[in-house]
């Protein structure tokens, strides 16, 4: 499984910026569930990708209308 970092975090000596893709092994076990519950990381699923793409398309449509 892969996860996207929503809000930048630093774990030990590693920095994960917003938008970074991480795996469960990148995050310490004791922190993983909490980060997921807080929405700091989210699982990348097919539905998540579709929603993100739809949001990007809507954003582009708004920019086109403004020009």
N, C-alpha and C positions, 0 to 999 in steps of 0.2 A: 504494500500500500504506500501511496505517496500522499503528502500533505503540503499545503501551501501556508507559508507564514503570512499572517494578515497584519500583524503589528511586529515590528522589529524586536528581536530579543537577543540577549547575550547569555550563553550557557557555558560556564567555565571560561575557556579562552576562545570560544567560537562565537562569531557574530552572524546572525541570520537576519538579513534585511527583509522588509515587507516584499512579498512577491516571490521569495525564494522557495524552491521546492525541496522538501526534506523527506527522509524516510523515518520510520519509527526508531531505527537504530541510531539515528543522529541525535535523538533526544533521550536524556536519562529516564529510566523507567519511572522513577519517583515523581518526575515533573510532567510526564506525558499526559496523563489523564486530566490533570489540572489545566494544562495549556489548552487542551481540547475543549474542556468544559467552559473555559473562559472565552473561547472563540479566538484565541491568539493564533492557533493553528486550526485548519479545517482539512478534512479528508477530501482529496480530489476524486470525485466520482463523475460518472457520465452526466448526471443531473447538474452537478456543480459547474462543469465545463459549459453545458448548454446555457445555464443562467448567466454565466460570466460573458459568454459570447453575445447573448441577447442584450445585455447591458451595454456592451461595447458598441453594438450596432445602433442602439437608441441614442447613445452619446454622439456618435457620428452624424446621425440624422439631425439632431439638435444643432450641431455645429454647422451643418449644411444650410439649415433654415436661417441661421443668424447671418450668414454671408450673403 
